[in-house]
Amino acid sequence: YVVHNHGYKRRHISAIARVYYLFYFSRSVQLAIKVIMRIVIRIVEVLFLLIVVVTTYSFFAHAIFFDSAEDDLVTHNIFDAWINFYIYMTTANSPDVMVPIYTEEAWTSVYFISYSLLTTFVLLPLLLAVTYQQYQILMKKQMRHIVISERKQVLLAYACLDPTDQKFITIETWRDFCKALKPTQKTERSNTLFRVLNRSETGKMTLKEFTSVLSVLRLKIYRERKEK
């Protein structure tokens, strides 16, 4: 939708509204955000180790190569050294950081190569592996919790539909149940859903058959047009 500003300018905020409704109504997005927030807590140790390594290497590089006049990327100040070593971890500025100092002392390549091996090939893959593992574990826990909660709700609904404990639900009770869930739903659709659930074709829906009600209610029934 569009908001008028003093009658002269129009600002489109539909994109912002779509993002808001996506986060507000999408259960999967909310679940993913919760899992990501919990993952951040779980990987703090690896992140801390990575920051310590970057800080240590940048500090000693600034101290050792301070007298070098060739490399301002490391010797200018400790903050620039930290930033450049952090970027060097991703190989984005490699070998720009190493080459100026390497031209003066060839042995300095060992310092930078060891840093690359430790961060790029050890710590970053470790961080990725821990993140993926924790995400997988937390998602399984969340999905298990959702499934258990849905099953409890199904059992409670069945108990309400069968108060006399007859061990079955008739089609009339099922129609009333569908009507309460969706007043505009047609009787034909309710009968179709009942036949889908009632696999025994006895006209009496048991608890075992009723447990699939959540997936069946999501089905979209289409009428097939007969060829004339």
Secondary structure, DSSP 8 states (H G I E B T S, - for coil): -EEEETTTEEEE-HHHHHHHHHHHH-HHHHHHHHHHHHHHHHTHHHHHHHHHHHHHHHHHHHHHTTT-SS-HHHHS-HHHHHHHHHHHHTTTTTTTTTHHHHTT-TTHHHHHHHHHHHIIIIIHHHHHHHHHHHHHHHHHHHHHHHHHHHHHHHHHHHHHH-TT--S-EEHHHHHHHHHHH-TT--HHHHHHHHHHH-TT-SSEE-HHHHTTHHHHHT----------
